[in-house]
């Protein structure tokens, strides 16, 4: 048996308090905990931790758009908690509506990173499509095959599938460390280096990733 494991990135999801917290603090969030409400009337509860070196200003509710409470705080960082209604826009719930749990959640520089597992490309495409209907600048950053595979299971990608601009965007992003973790460059840095807007960069990157995904999974 085999499947797919993918990291989907949402750039600047304004409705996500966790992503907004990283914009406000400049720190990353590596762990998010979420409750499972027993009824639609029960609000969801989420917690996230921000590690920081030295003294830092605590997050305020205005920074993230929801009422925050501090669960714990020490010299290593803080753990925050907030509640939200289930009918609000939430990327994790969009994924779960497609019948797939979110394996891990992290955030940095105002972007949300969701790791999901899917049985096949159709299921993964449904997840990415559902996210793109609700959020702007949704990118498929990493794709891995999972399960038992021969070491010689190689996929050859024809770069002629990409336009010159799409190839330039991919190559520049790779060279500048956009796909690394932690990043050496963000979307704005790469867009500026190429001489295009951030939204145009996201558009070309998304189109290129879709073409490469199709090529890999067709192989």
Order of alpha helices (4+ residues) and beta strands (2+ residues): beta-alpha-beta-beta-alpha-beta-beta-alpha-beta-beta-alpha-beta-alpha-alpha-alpha
